[in-house]
């Protein structure tokens, strides 16, 4: 159906834009799936994941906290510091 094709092309475009920002392919695909293919939410997640990763937090903990906190940076940072 044409609708599925348009959704797929939209997904590919979103993934391409995120990859061009320097994120890894596996992380982009995972983020897009986690946020029901919302490019905006996936981009927020990937940005915060990279920030917290640079601060030295463990990636699996960052993912868990960001999901629980709905990508809210300050709340997620508090949770990570308390762990």
PDB file of N, CA, C and O in Angstrom, chain B, residues numbered from 101:
ATOM      1  N   UNK B 101       0.823  -1.204   0.000  1.00  0.00           N
ATOM      2  CA  UNK B 101       0.000   0.000   0.000  1.00  0.00           C
ATOM      3  C   UNK B 101       0.865   1.266   0.000  1.00  0.00           C
ATOM      4  O   UNK B 101       1.931   1.282   0.615  1.00  0.00           O
ATOM      5  N   UNK B 102       0.424   2.305  -0.672  1.00  0.00           N
ATOM      6  CA  UNK B 102       1.201   3.543  -0.752  1.00  0.00           C
ATOM      7  C   UNK B 102       1.497   4.149   0.615  1.00  0.00           C
ATOM      8  O   UNK B 102       2.557   4.741   0.815  1.00  0.00           O
ATOM      9  N   UNK B 103       0.579   4.006   1.543  1.00  0.00           N
ATOM     10  CA  UNK B 103       0.768   4.584   2.879  1.00  0.00           C
ATOM     11  C   UNK B 103       2.002   3.985   3.560  1.00  0.00           C
ATOM     12  O   UNK B 103       2.793   4.706   4.168  1.00  0.00           O
ATOM     13  N   UNK B 104       2.157   2.675   3.456  1.00  0.00           N
ATOM     14  CA  UNK B 104       3.323   2.023   4.062  1.00  0.00           C
ATOM     15  C   UNK B 104       4.609   2.479   3.399  1.00  0.00           C
ATOM     16  O   UNK B 104       5.627   2.668   4.066  1.00  0.00           O
ATOM     17  N   UNK B 105       4.563   2.656   2.093  1.00  0.00           N
ATOM     18  CA  UNK B 105       5.744   3.117   1.371  1.00  0.00           C
ATOM     19  C   UNK B 105       6.145   4.512   1.837  1.00  0.00           C
ATOM     20  O   UNK B 105       7.326   4.786   2.046  1.00  0.00           O
ATOM     21  N   UNK B 106       5.164   5.388   1.997  1.00  0.00           N
ATOM     22  CA  UNK B 106       5.456   6.744   2.474  1.00  0.00           C
ATOM     23  C   UNK B 106       6.030   6.719   3.886  1.00  0.00           C
ATOM     24  O   UNK B 106       6.963   7.463   4.190  1.00  0.00           O
ATOM     25  N   UNK B 107       5.476   5.865   4.754  1.00  0.00           N
ATOM     26  CA  UNK B 107       5.993   5.744   6.119  1.00  0.00           C
ATOM     27  C   UNK B 107       7.439   5.250   6.102  1.00  0.00           C
ATOM     28  O   UNK B 107       8.282   5.736   6.856  1.00  0.00           O
ATOM     29  N   UNK B 108       7.711   4.282   5.233  1.00  0.00           N
ATOM     30  CA  UNK B 108       9.050   3.726   5.137  1.00  0.00           C
ATOM     31  C   UNK B 108      10.034   4.779   4.634  1.00  0.00           C
ATOM     32  O   UNK B 108      11.134   4.912   5.170  1.00  0.00           O
ATOM     33  N   UNK B 109       9.636   5.527   3.604  1.00  0.00           N
ATOM     34  CA  UNK B 109      10.507   6.578   3.070  1.00  0.00           C
ATOM     35  C   UNK B 109      10.750   7.667   4.108  1.00  0.00           C
ATOM     36  O   UNK B 109      11.851   8.209   4.194  1.00  0.00           O
ATOM     37  N   UNK B 110       9.734   7.988   4.890  1.00  0.00           N
ATOM     38  CA  UNK B 110       9.872   8.967   5.961  1.00  0.00           C
ATOM     39  C   UNK B 110      10.858   8.463   7.010  1.00  0.00           C
ATOM     40  O   UNK B 110      11.704   9.216   7.492  1.00  0.00           O
ATOM     41  N   UNK B 111      10.741   7.190   7.356  1.00  0.00           N
ATOM     42  CA  UNK B 111      11.651   6.556   8.319  1.00  0.00           C
ATOM     43  C   UNK B 111      13.093   6.622   7.806  1.00  0.00           C
ATOM     44  O   UNK B 111      14.007   6.981   8.548  1.00  0.00           O
ATOM     45  N   UNK B 112      13.288   6.271   6.528  1.00  0.00           N
ATOM     46  CA  UNK B 112      14.639   6.295   5.960  1.00  0.00           C
ATOM     47  C   UNK B 112      15.213   7.709   5.966  1.00  0.00           C
ATOM     48  O   UNK B 112      16.393   7.904   6.259  1.00  0.00           O
ATOM     49  N   UNK B 113      14.385   8.685   5.645  1.00  0.00           N
ATOM     50  CA  UNK B 113      14.832  10.077   5.658  1.00  0.00           C
ATOM     51  C   UNK B 113      15.250  10.513   7.046  1.00  0.00           C
ATOM     52  O   UNK B 113      16.276  11.171   7.219  1.00  0.00           O
ATOM     53  N   UNK B 114      14.438  10.138   8.049  1.00  0.00           N
ATOM     54  CA  UNK B 114      14.753  10.490   9.433  1.00  0.00           C
ATOM     55  C   UNK B 114      16.063   9.829   9.862  1.00  0.00           C
ATOM     56  O   UNK B 114      16.915  10.473  10.474  1.00  0.00           O
ATOM     57  N   UNK B 115      16.220   8.562   9.545  1.00  0.00           N
ATOM     58  CA  UNK B 115      17.449   7.845   9.899  1.00  0.00           C
ATOM     59  C   UNK B 115      18.655   8.498   9.233  1.00  0.00           C
ATOM     60  O   UNK B 115      19.702   8.666   9.857  1.00  0.00           O
ATOM     61  N   UNK B 116      18.502   8.862   7.967  1.00  0.00           N
ATOM     62  CA  UNK B 116      19.591   9.492   7.229  1.00  0.00           C
ATOM     63  C   UNK B 116      19.999  10.811   7.889  1.00  0.00           C
ATOM     64  O   UNK B 116      21.188  11.087   8.046  1.00  0.00           O
ATOM     65  N   UNK B 117      19.021  11.616   8.269  1.00  0.00           N
ATOM     66  CA  UNK B 117      19.333  12.907   8.917  1.00  0.00           C
ATOM     67  C   UNK B 117      20.061  12.689  10.245  1.00  0.00           C
ATOM     68  O   UNK B 117      20.999  13.419  10.563  1.00  0.00           O
ATOM     69  N   UNK B 118      19.634  11.690  11.021  1.00  0.00           N
ATOM     70  CA  UNK B 118      20.282  11.406  12.305  1.00  0.00           C
ATOM     71  C   UNK B 118      21.698  10.867  12.097  1.00  0.00           C
ATOM     72  O   UNK B 118      22.614  11.213  12.844  1.00  0.00           O
ATOM     73  N   UNK B 119      21.874  10.025  11.088  1.00  0.00           N
ATOM     74  CA  UNK B 119      23.213   9.494  10.796  1.00  0.00           C
ATOM     75  C   UNK B 119      24.159  10.615  10.390  1.00  0.00           C
ATOM     76  O   UNK B 119      25.338  10.591  10.743  1.00  0.00           O
ATOM     77  N   UNK B 120      23.657  11.584   9.659  1.00  0.00           N
ATOM     78  CA  UNK B 120      24.488  12.713   9.219  1.00  0.00           C
ATOM     79  C   UNK B 120      24.906  13.596  10.393  1.00  0.00           C
ATOM     80  O   UNK B 120      25.853  14.375  10.287  1.00  0.00           O
ATOM     81  N   UNK B 121      24.191  13.470  11.516  1.00  0.00           N
ATOM     82  CA  UNK B 121      24.570  14.215  12.725  1.00  0.00           C
ATOM     83  C   UNK B 121      25.674  13.487  13.499  1.00  0.00           C
ATOM     84  O   UNK B 121      26.161  13.984  14.515  1.00  0.00           O
ATOM     85  N   UNK B 122      26.059  12.311  13.011  1.00  0.00           N
ATOM     86  CA  UNK B 122      27.188  11.602  13.607  1.00  0.00           C
ATOM     87  C   UNK B 122      26.830  10.458  14.539  1.00  0.00           C
ATOM     88  O   UNK B 122      27.710   9.874  15.174  1.00  0.00           O
ATOM     89  N   UNK B 123      25.538  10.129  14.628  1.00  0.00           N
ATOM     90  CA  UNK B 123      25.145   9.019  15.493  1.00  0.00           C
ATOM     91  C   UNK B 123      25.370   7.688  14.775  1.00  0.00           C
ATOM     92  O   UNK B 123      25.336   7.621  13.546  1.00  0.00           O
ATOM     93  N   UNK B 124      25.599   6.633  15.556  1.00  0.00           N
ATOM     94  CA  UNK B 124      25.845   5.312  14.987  1.00  0.00           C
ATOM     95  C   UNK B 124      24.538   4.704  14.480  1.00  0.00           C
ATOM     96  O   UNK B 124      23.465   4.948  15.032  1.00  0.00           O
ATOM     97  N   UNK B 125      24.653   3.912  13.422  1.00  0.00           N
ATOM     98  CA  UNK B 125      23.471   3.337  12.775  1.00  0.00           C
ATOM     99  C   UNK B 125      22.618   2.503  13.744  1.00  0.00           C
ATOM    100  O   UNK B 125      21.395   2.643  13.775  1.00  0.00           O
ATOM    101  N   UNK B 126      23.260   1.649  14.522  1.00  0.00           N
ATOM    102  CA  UNK B 126      22.517   0.806  15.460  1.00  0.00           C
ATOM    103  C   UNK B 126      21.755   1.625  16.487  1.00  0.00           C
ATOM    104  O   UNK B 126      20.622   1.297  16.837  1.00  0.00           O
ATOM    105  N   UNK B 127      22.387   2.701  16.972  1.00  0.00           N
ATOM    106  CA  UNK B 127      21.738   3.565  17.959  1.00  0.00           C
ATOM    107  C   UNK B 127      20.562   4.317  17.335  1.00  0.00           C
ATOM    108  O   UNK B 127      19.527   4.496  17.977  1.00  0.00           O
ATOM    109  N   UNK B 128      20.720   4.752  16.096  1.00  0.00           N
ATOM    110  CA  UNK B 128      19.648   5.469  15.400  1.00  0.00           C
ATOM    111  C   UNK B 128      18.440   4.555  15.233  1.00  0.00           C
ATOM    112  O   UNK B 128      17.310   4.946  15.527  1.00  0.00           O
ATOM    113  N   UNK B 129      18.686   3.337  14.760  1.00  0.00           N
ATOM    114  CA  UNK B 129      17.587   2.393  14.550  1.00  0.00           C
ATOM    115  C   UNK B 129      16.891   2.074  15.872  1.00  0.00           C
ATOM    116  O   UNK B 129      15.663   2.036  15.934  1.00  0.00           O
ATOM    117  N   UNK B 130      17.666   1.847  16.917  1.00  0.00           N
ATOM    118  CA  UNK B 130      17.099   1.530  18.230  1.00  0.00           C
ATOM    119  C   UNK B 130      16.263   2.699  18.759  1.00  0.00           C
ATOM    120  O   UNK B 130      15.155   2.500  19.258  1.00  0.00           O
ATOM    121  N   UNK B 131      16.794   3.905  18.647  1.00  0.00           N
ATOM    122  CA  UNK B 131      16.079   5.089  19.134  1.00  0.00           C
ATOM    123  C   UNK B 131      14.785   5.302  18.359  1.00  0.00           C
ATOM    124  O   UNK B 131      13.756   5.633  18.949  1.00  0.00           O
ATOM    125  N   UNK B 132      14.829   5.114  17.048  1.00  0.00           N
ATOM    126  CA  UNK B 132      13.618   5.295  16.236  1.00  0.00           C
ATOM    127  C   UNK B 132      12.546   4.280  16.648  1.00  0.00           C
ATOM    128  O   UNK B 132      11.365   4.621  16.716  1.00  0.00           O
ATOM    129  N   UNK B 133      12.949   3.052  16.920  1.00  0.00           N
ATOM    130  CA  UNK B 133      11.987   2.027  17.357  1.00  0.00           C
ATOM    131  C   UNK B 133      11.431   2.339  18.741  1.00  0.00           C
ATOM    132  O   UNK B 133      10.232   2.194  18.980  1.00  0.00           O
ATOM    133  N   UNK B 134      12.301   2.769  19.651  1.00  0.00           N
ATOM    134  CA  UNK B 134      11.871   3.046  21.025  1.00  0.00           C
ATOM    135  C   UNK B 134      10.836   4.159  21.082  1.00  0.00           C
ATOM    136  O   UNK B 134       9.961   4.158  21.948  1.00  0.00           O
ATOM    137  N   UNK B 135      10.937   5.105  20.161  1.00  0.00           N
ATOM    138  CA  UNK B 135      10.041   6.266  20.187  1.00  0.00           C
ATOM    139  C   UNK B 135       9.046   6.248  19.037  1.00  0.00           C
ATOM    140  O   UNK B 135       8.671   7.294  18.507  1.00  0.00           O
ATOM    141  N   UNK B 136       8.625   5.049  18.659  1.00  0.00           N
ATOM    142  CA  UNK B 136       7.609   4.861  17.615  1.00  0.00           C
ATOM    143  C   UNK B 136       7.891   5.723  16.378  1.00  0.00           C
ATOM    144  O   UNK B 136       6.987   6.331  15.807  1.00  0.00           O
ATOM    145  N   UNK B 137       9.146   5.758  15.989  1.00  0.00           N
ATOM    146  CA  UNK B 137       9.584   6.420  14.758  1.00  0.00           C
ATOM    147  C   UNK B 137       9.413   7.931  14.774  1.00  0.00           C
ATOM    148  O   UNK B 137       9.279   8.558  13.723  1.00  0.00           O
ATOM    149  N   UNK B 138       9.417   8.516  15.973  1.00  0.00           N
ATOM    150  CA  UNK B 138       9.395   9.974  16.101  1.00  0.00           C
ATOM    151  C   UNK B 138      10.838  10.479  15.989  1.00  0.00           C
ATOM    152  O   UNK B 138      11.661  10.251  16.875  1.00  0.00           O
ATOM    153  N   UNK B 139      11.120  11.158  14.901  1.00  0.00           N
ATOM    154  CA  UNK B 139      12.477  11.660  14.690  1.00  0.00           C
ATOM    155  C   UNK B 139      12.872  12.637  15.794  1.00  0.00           C
ATOM    156  O   UNK B 139      14.007  12.614  16.270  1.00  0.00           O
ATOM    157  N   UNK B 140      11.942  13.487  16.198  1.00  0.00           N
ATOM    158  CA  UNK B 140      12.237  14.493  17.224  1.00  0.00           C
ATOM    159  C   UNK B 140      12.636  13.827  18.546  1.00  0.00           C
ATOM    160  O   UNK B 140      13.650  14.187  19.143  1.00  0.00           O
ATOM    161  N   UNK B 141      11.841  12.861  18.997  1.00  0.00           N
ATOM    162  CA  UNK B 141      12.136  12.193  20.266  1.00  0.00           C
ATOM    163  C   UNK B 141      13.411  11.359  20.167  1.00  0.00           C
ATOM    164  O   UNK B 141      14.200  11.308  21.110  1.00  0.00           O
ATOM    165  N   UNK B 142      13.607  10.710  19.025  1.00  0.00           N
ATOM    166  CA  UNK B 142      14.823   9.914  18.833  1.00  0.00           C
ATOM    167  C   UNK B 142      16.055  10.819  18.860  1.00  0.00           C
ATOM    168  O   UNK B 142      17.082  10.464  19.439  1.00  0.00           O
ATOM    169  N   UNK B 143      15.946  11.985  18.231  1.00  0.00           N
ATOM    170  CA  UNK B 143      17.070  12.928  18.207  1.00  0.00           C
ATOM    171  C   UNK B 143      17.389  13.430  19.614  1.00  0.00           C
ATOM    172  O   UNK B 143      18.556  13.526  19.992  1.00  0.00           O
ATOM    173  N   UNK B 144      16.352  13.750  20.388  1.00  0.00           N
ATOM    174  CA  UNK B 144      16.561  14.182  21.780  1.00  0.00           C
ATOM    175  C   UNK B 144      17.278  13.092  22.568  1.00  0.00           C
ATOM    176  O   UNK B 144      18.244  13.357  23.284  1.00  0.00           O
ATOM    177  N   UNK B 145      16.792  11.869  22.424  1.00  0.00           N
ATOM    178  CA  UNK B 145      17.361  10.725  23.125  1.00  0.00           C
ATOM    179  C   UNK B 145      18.837  10.547  22.759  1.00  0.00           C
ATOM    180  O   UNK B 145      19.684  10.399  23.639  1.00  0.00           O
ATOM    181  N   UNK B 146      19.141  10.562  21.455  1.00  0.00           N
ATOM    182  CA  UNK B 146      20.520  10.356  21.007  1.00  0.00           C
ATOM    183  C   UNK B 146      21.441  11.469  21.484  1.00  0.00           C
ATOM    184  O   UNK B 146      22.589  11.220  21.853  1.00  0.00           O
ATOM    185  N   UNK B 147      20.937  12.689  21.476  1.00  0.00           N
ATOM    186  CA  UNK B 147      21.730  13.832  21.946  1.00  0.00           C
ATOM    187  C   UNK B 147      22.069  13.671  23.436  1.00  0.00           C
ATOM    188  O   UNK B 147      23.218  13.842  23.841  1.00  0.00           O
ATOM    189  N   UNK B 148      21.066  13.344  24.233  1.00  0.00           N
ATOM    190  CA  UNK B 148      21.288  13.174  25.674  1.00  0.00           C
ATOM    191  C   UNK B 148      22.153  11.947  25.956  1.00  0.00           C
ATOM    192  O   UNK B 148      22.998  11.972  26.851  1.00  0.00           O
ATOM    193  N   UNK B 149      21.945  10.894  25.206  1.00  0.00           N
ATOM    194  CA  UNK B 149      22.762   9.686  25.359  1.00  0.00           C
ATOM    195  C   UNK B 149      24.237  10.026  25.148  1.00  0.00           C
ATOM    196  O   UNK B 149      25.093   9.600  25.923  1.00  0.00           O
ATOM    197  N   UNK B 150      24.526  10.786  24.107  1.00  0.00           N
ATOM    198  CA  UNK B 150      25.914  11.177  23.827  1.00  0.00           C
ATOM    199  C   UNK B 150      26.461  12.082  24.929  1.00  0.00           C
ATOM    200  O   UNK B 150      27.605  11.919  25.355  1.00  0.00           O
ATOM    201  N   UNK B 151      25.650  13.038  25.391  1.00  0.00           N
ATOM    202  CA  UNK B 151      26.090  13.951  26.458  1.00  0.00           C
ATOM    203  C   UNK B 151      26.446  13.182  27.724  1.00  0.00           C
ATOM    204  O   UNK B 151      27.521  13.368  28.295  1.00  0.00           O
ATOM    205  N   UNK B 152      25.533  12.318  28.156  1.00  0.00           N
ATOM    206  CA  UNK B 152      25.755  11.580  29.406  1.00  0.00           C
ATOM    207  C   UNK B 152      26.883  10.561  29.247  1.00  0.00           C
ATOM    208  O   UNK B 152      27.608  10.284  30.202  1.00  0.00           O
ATOM    209  N   UNK B 153      27.029  10.013  28.061  1.00  0.00           N
ATOM    210  CA  UNK B 153      28.120   9.089  27.784  1.00  0.00           C
ATOM    211  C   UNK B 153      29.453   9.823  27.917  1.00  0.00           C
ATOM    212  O   UNK B 153      30.407   9.285  28.479  1.00  0.00           O
ATOM    213  N   UNK B 154      29.517  11.051  27.401  1.00  0.00           N
ATOM    214  CA  UNK B 154      30.731  11.870  27.521  1.00  0.00           C
ATOM    215  C   UNK B 154      31.054  12.195  28.977  1.00  0.00           C
ATOM    216  O   UNK B 154      32.215  12.413  29.322  1.00  0.00           O
ATOM    217  N   UNK B 155      30.029  12.229  29.832  1.00  0.00           N
ATOM    218  CA  UNK B 155      30.230  12.502  31.257  1.00  0.00           C
ATOM    219  C   UNK B 155      30.727  11.267  32.008  1.00  0.00           C
ATOM    220  O   UNK B 155      31.079  11.348  33.184  1.00  0.00           O
ATOM    221  N   UNK B 156      30.753  10.112  31.313  1.00  0.00           N
ATOM    222  CA  UNK B 156      31.296   8.904  31.924  1.00  0.00           C
ATOM    223  C   UNK B 156      30.269   7.923  32.452  1.00  0.00           C
ATOM    224  O   UNK B 156      30.634   6.924  33.072  1.00  0.00           O
ATOM    225  N   UNK B 157      28.986   8.188  32.217  1.00  0.00           N
ATOM    226  CA  UNK B 157      27.961   7.238  32.664  1.00  0.00           C
ATOM    227  C   UNK B 157      27.892   6.051  31.705  1.00  0.00           C
ATOM    228  O   UNK B 157      28.255   6.161  30.534  1.00  0.00           O
ATOM    229  N   UNK B 158      27.420   4.912  32.226  1.00  0.00           N
ATOM    230  CA  UNK B 158      27.305   3.695  31.430  1.00  0.00           C
ATOM    231  C   UNK B 158      26.102   3.785  30.491  1.00  0.00           C
ATOM    232  O   UNK B 158      25.026   4.235  30.885  1.00  0.00           O
ATOM    233  N   UNK B 159      26.298   3.350  29.247  1.00  0.00           N
ATOM    234  CA  UNK B 159      25.273   3.492  28.233  1.00  0.00           C
ATOM    235  C   UNK B 159      23.954   2.792  28.586  1.00  0.00           C
ATOM    236  O   UNK B 159      22.877   3.340  28.352  1.00  0.00           O
ATOM    237  N   UNK B 160      24.042   1.581  29.150  1.00  0.00           N
ATOM    238  CA  UNK B 160      22.797   0.871  29.490  1.00  0.00           C
ATOM    239  C   UNK B 160      22.028   1.603  30.591  1.00  0.00           C
ATOM    240  O   UNK B 160      20.798   1.626  30.572  1.00  0.00           O
ATOM    241  N   UNK B 161      22.738   2.197  31.545  1.00  0.00           N
ATOM    242  CA  UNK B 161      22.075   2.974  32.600  1.00  0.00           C
ATOM    243  C   UNK B 161      21.459   4.245  32.023  1.00  0.00           C
ATOM    244  O   UNK B 161      20.356   4.635  32.406  1.00  0.00           O
ATOM    245  N   UNK B 162      22.167   4.883  31.109  1.00  0.00           N
ATOM    246  CA  UNK B 162      21.660   6.110  30.489  1.00  0.00           C
ATOM    247  C   UNK B 162      20.358   5.821  29.754  1.00  0.00           C
ATOM    248  O   UNK B 162      19.381   6.553  29.913  1.00  0.00           O
ATOM    249  N   UNK B 163      20.336   4.767  28.954  1.00  0.00           N
ATOM    250  CA  UNK B 163      19.133   4.411  28.183  1.00  0.00           C
ATOM    251  C   UNK B 163      17.954   4.195  29.109  1.00  0.00           C
ATOM    252  O   UNK B 163      16.865   4.721  28.876  1.00  0.00           O
ATOM    253  N   UNK B 164      18.173   3.418  30.163  1.00  0.00           N
ATOM    254  CA  UNK B 164      17.108   3.105  31.115  1.00  0.00           C
ATOM    255  C   UNK B 164      16.554   4.380  31.750  1.00  0.00           C
ATOM    256  O   UNK B 164      15.339   4.572  31.810  1.00  0.00           O
ATOM    257  N   UNK B 165      17.434   5.237  32.217  1.00  0.00           N
ATOM    258  CA  UNK B 165      17.023   6.468  32.898  1.00  0.00           C
ATOM    259  C   UNK B 165      16.307   7.422  31.935  1.00  0.00           C
ATOM    260  O   UNK B 165      15.296   8.025  32.295  1.00  0.00           O
ATOM    261  N   UNK B 166      16.828   7.556  30.719  1.00  0.00           N
ATOM    262  CA  UNK B 166      16.180   8.446  29.751  1.00  0.00           C
ATOM    263  C   UNK B 166      14.768   7.970  29.419  1.00  0.00           C
ATOM    264  O   UNK B 166      13.855   8.781  29.262  1.00  0.00           O
ATOM    265  N   UNK B 167      14.592   6.662  29.313  1.00  0.00           N
ATOM    266  CA  UNK B 167      13.249   6.137  29.040  1.00  0.00           C
ATOM    267  C   UNK B 167      12.314   6.402  30.215  1.00  0.00           C
ATOM    268  O   UNK B 167      11.167   6.808  30.028  1.00  0.00           O
ATOM    269  N   UNK B 168      12.811   6.172  31.418  1.00  0.00           N
ATOM    270  CA  UNK B 168      11.985   6.393  32.609  1.00  0.00           C
ATOM    271  C   UNK B 168      11.636   7.867  32.794  1.00  0.00           C
ATOM    272  O   UNK B 168      10.547   8.196  33.264  1.00  0.00           O
ATOM    273  N   UNK B 169      12.548   8.744  32.429  1.00  0.00           N
ATOM    274  CA  UNK B 169      12.366  10.181  32.635  1.00  0.00           C
ATOM    275  C   UNK B 169      11.801  10.892  31.410  1.00  0.00           C
ATOM    276  O   UNK B 169      11.641  12.112  31.424  1.00  0.00           O
ATOM    277  N   UNK B 170      11.501  10.151  30.360  1.00  0.00           N
ATOM    278  CA  UNK B 170      10.937  10.761  29.174  1.00  0.00           C
ATOM    279  C   UNK B 170      11.844  11.797  28.528  1.00  0.00           C
ATOM    280  O   UNK B 170      11.376  12.838  28.066  1.00  0.00           O
ATOM    281  N   UNK B 171      13.139  11.513  28.494  1.00  0.00           N
ATOM    282  CA  UNK B 171      14.133  12.410  27.886  1.00  0.00           C
ATOM    283  C   UNK B 171      14.258  13.758  28.601  1.00  0.00           C
ATOM    284  O   UNK B 171      14.736  14.723  28.005  1.00  0.00           O
ATOM    285  N   UNK B 172      13.845  13.840  29.847  1.00  0.00           N
ATOM    286  CA  UNK B 172      13.995  15.091  30.595  1.00  0.00           C
ATOM    287  C   UNK B 172      15.419  15.135  31.162  1.00  0.00           C
ATOM    288  O   UNK B 172      15.770  14.370  32.060  1.00  0.00           O
ATOM    289  N   UNK B 173      16.224  16.044  30.618  1.00  0.00           N
ATOM    290  CA  UNK B 173      17.650  16.079  30.918  1.00  0.00           C
ATOM    291  C   UNK B 173      17.951  16.192  32.409  1.00  0.00           C
ATOM    292  O   UNK B 173      18.705  15.382  32.949  1.00  0.00           O
ATOM    293  N   UNK B 174      17.374  17.181  33.077  1.00  0.00           N
ATOM    294  CA  UNK B 174      17.711  17.415  34.491  1.00  0.00           C
ATOM    295  C   UNK B 174      17.302  16.237  35.369  1.00  0.00           C
ATOM    296  O   UNK B 174      18.060  15.803  36.236  1.00  0.00           O
ATOM    297  N   UNK B 175      16.106  15.732  35.136  1.00  0.00           N
ATOM    298  CA  UNK B 175      15.613  14.596  35.918  1.00  0.00           C
ATOM    299  C   UNK B 175      16.487  13.359  35.681  1.00  0.00           C
ATOM    300  O   UNK B 175      16.817  12.636  36.620  1.00  0.00           O
ATOM    301  N   UNK B 176      16.853  13.126  34.428  1.00  0.00           N
ATOM    302  CA  UNK B 176      17.710  11.985  34.093  1.00  0.00           C
ATOM    303  C   UNK B 176      19.076  12.119  34.732  1.00  0.00           C
ATOM    304  O   UNK B 176      19.626  11.145  35.245  1.00  0.00           O
ATOM    305  N   UNK B 177      19.626  13.321  34.702  1.00  0.00           N
ATOM    306  CA  UNK B 177      20.942  13.550  35.297  1.00  0.00           C
ATOM    307  C   UNK B 177      20.908  13.281  36.800  1.00  0.00           C
ATOM    308  O   UNK B 177      21.830  12.673  37.343  1.00  0.00           O
ATOM    309  N   UNK B 178      19.853  13.729  37.469  1.00  0.00           N
ATOM    310  CA  UNK B 178      19.701  13.451  38.908  1.00  0.00           C
ATOM    311  C   UNK B 178      19.696  11.961  39.170  1.00  0.00           C
ATOM    312  O   UNK B 178      20.371  11.479  40.079  1.00  0.00           O
ATOM    313  N   UNK B 179      18.926  11.225  38.362  1.00  0.00           N
ATOM    314  CA  UNK B 179      18.832   9.769  38.545  1.00  0.00           C
ATOM    315  C   UNK B 179      20.194   9.101  38.328  1.00  0.00           C
ATOM    316  O   UNK B 179      20.574   8.207  39.085  1.00  0.00           O
ATOM    317  N   UNK B 180      20.921   9.527  37.307  1.00  0.00           N
ATOM    318  CA  UNK B 180      22.219   8.931  37.015  1.00  0.00           C
ATOM    319  C   UNK B 180      23.208   9.209  38.147  1.00  0.00           C
ATOM    320  O   UNK B 180      23.967   8.322  38.535  1.00  0.00           O
ATOM    321  N   UNK B 181      23.205  10.413  38.671  1.00  0.00           N
ATOM    322  CA  UNK B 181      24.122  10.774  39.748  1.00  0.00           C
ATOM    323  C   UNK B 181      23.806   9.976  41.005  1.00  0.00           C
ATOM    324  O   UNK B 181      24.715   9.608  41.749  1.00  0.00           O
ATOM    325  N   UNK B 182      22.535   9.708  41.247  1.00  0.00           N
ATOM    326  CA  UNK B 182      22.134   8.968  42.455  1.00  0.00           C
ATOM    327  C   UNK B 182      22.445   7.482  42.364  1.00  0.00           C
ATOM    328  O   UNK B 182      22.481   6.807  43.393  1.00  0.00           O
ATOM    329  N   UNK B 183      22.670   6.953  41.175  1.00  0.00           N
ATOM    330  CA  UNK B 183      22.950   5.509  41.031  1.00  0.00           C
ATOM    331  C   UNK B 183      24.334   5.169  41.543  1.00  0.00           C
ATOM    332  O   UNK B 183      24.739   4.007  41.503  1.00  0.00           O
TER     333      UNK B 183
END
